Amino acid sequence: AIHWGRRWAGRAEALSEFTDALEILDRVEGWIRRLPDQRSADAVLDQVLLDQERLCETLGLRERQVDILDRLLARLRGSHDTRRLAEVHRRRGDVFTLLMRFDDAAGSLERAWELVRGLDDPGAERHTLRSMGLLSWHAGRYDEALERVERAVAIGRTRQDEGLVAEFPLLRDPPAEQVVSAHRGAPRCGRAGARRRRS
């Protein structure tokens, strides 16, 4: 039932039926918790929780995202699964960024960065730098955002990962420096436009 439930959820998600997919995963979580051998079910439950969190992101359920990620952190406390722990901290940083809780986001992402630096995993480093760049961008620290994004780009180029360009707007043409300059001017343009509309 657990296996098929996850497949049904995946099919619903593929059809953009995100609410249905989340409801199915909620049922799957309940089934997992009723298994007699919880130790063997832990890895599956962790993945189901991550899948729930991703769907909550799509649906804009930010507070539930935070709750799920907090539960995952509690479950992973003392774990040797550094890769998953880093992923949870990174995803937690992302949702805090979207909630404009920049101090919380910085704490989570700094912890994620500490963990991925010990993994020898350029892909994980790239994703974390991208998240750190996104935080800097939303916080209005454009020079810092540019520096972090350029480091992520360098890793992506080394890995010949063209998909990175589509993941973060600072990486698209025109060059990142021009985009940062444009966004530095955006607030001023916005105020000027507002004055024109009022006049």
N, C-alpha and C positions, 0 to 999 in steps of 0.2 A: 504493500500500500504506500509506503514511504517513497519508494522508487517511482511508482506510477504517479503519485501526487506531485512530485517534483517535475516530472515530464509534463503533466497537465499544466502546471504553472508556467513552465517554459513555453508551451504552445500558446497559452493565453497571452503571455507577454509578447510573443512574436506577432500576435494579431492585434497588438496595442490595447489589449483588454487588461490594463494594469491593475485596476481594482479587483477584478476577478482573480488575477494571478496572486495578488497579495492575500486575498481571502483563502485561497487554496494553500498557500504556504503557512498561513496561520493554523490551518487544520493539520498540515504535515508536522508542524512543531509539536502540536498536541499528541500526535501519534508517536513521535520520537520520545517524548517524555514518559510514555507508558511502556517503553521497552524495558525488559527486566535487566538487561546489561547496559547500564548507562555509560560505562566507560567506553565501550565500543561505539556508542551512539554520539559521543562528544564531537568528533570531527564533522559528522553529518549535520549535527545541530548548529555548529559554528557556521558552516556554509549556508545553511538555510537562513540563519539570522543575517548574514551578509547579503543574501539575495533579497530578504525582506527590506533591508536598509536601502538597497539600490532602488527597489520599487518605490519606497517612501520618498526617495530623492526625486524620482520622476513625477510622483503625485504631489510634490510640494509639502509633504508631511514632515516638516523640519523637526518639530519637537519629538515626534516618534523616532525619527532618525537618531537623535541624540540619545534617547532612551535605549534603543537597540545597541548602539555603540558602547554606551556605558555598561550594559549587560555583558557585552563581549569582552570589554576590558576586565570586568570582574571575573569572568570565566577564564581569561588568559593569564590572570595574575599568578606569577610563579612559573608560567609555562616556558618551555625552551623553544617554542615556535616563534622565533624572532621575526620571520617573514610575515606571518599573519598579524602579529602584534604591531609591526610597523604599518601594515596596511590599515588596521583599525585606527591607529593614531592619525594616519594621513586622512582617512575618510572623515574622522571626527573634526580634524582641522578644516576640511572643506565645508562641512555643514556649519561650523562656527563662523567661517568667513561669510557664508550666505546669510547668516543671522546677524551679521555685523558685530559679532562678539570677537573683536580682533585680538584681544589679549589671550582669550581662551584658545583661539585658533593658533596663535603663535606658539603657545605652550605645547599643544598637540603636535604641531608640525616640527618643532625643534626636537621633540622626542622621537618622532618618526625618522628625522634626518640622522640622529644619533644611531638609531637601530640599523638603517639601511647602509650606513657607512661601514658597518661591520659585516655586511652580507656579500660583498664583491658581486653586486647585482646592478649593472648599469641601468637596466630597465626600471628597477625600483627607485634608483637615485633620480632618474629622469622624471618619473611621476611625482616624486616628492618635491623636486625643484619646481615643477610646473605648479603644484599646489601652493608652494611658498610664493611663487611669482603672482599667482592669482590673489593671494592675501595682500601682498604689497600693492597690487593694482587697485583693489577695492579700497584699501586704506589710503590711497592717494600718494603712495611713495613710489613714483614712477621710475626714478633712477634705480632704485633697489629692485623693482619689478623687472626692469630691462636686464639688469645684471644676472638675475636668477634665470630669466628666460633664455638668455644667451648661453648660459651653462647647460640648460636643458637641450637647447638646439645643438650644441656641440656634441652632447651624448647621442642625440638622435641621428646626427650626421655620421658619427662614428659607426652607429649600428645600421646606417642606411635606412632609417625609419622615416619614410615620407609621411606616414600617418600622423606624426607629431604636429605637423603644420596645421592640420585640421582641428587639433584638440584645443588650441588656445589662440585667441585672436591676435595676440602680440606677435605670433610667429608667421602670420600671413603676409604676403606682399601687399602694400609696400613694406620696405624694410622696417624692422622693429623701431629704429630710432625715429622714423617719420611718424609712426603710429603713436609713440609716446608723446612726441611734440604736438600732434593733433589733439590728443586727449588732455594735454596740459592746457591747451587753449579752449577746450570744450566748455568748461564752466563759465569762462568769460563770454563765449559766444552765446551760451544759454541765457546769461543775465542780459546781454545786449538785445537778444531776441525778445526777452520778456519786456524790456523797456519799450521796444518798438511796438509790441502788441498792446501795451498800456496806453501809448501815446496816440 
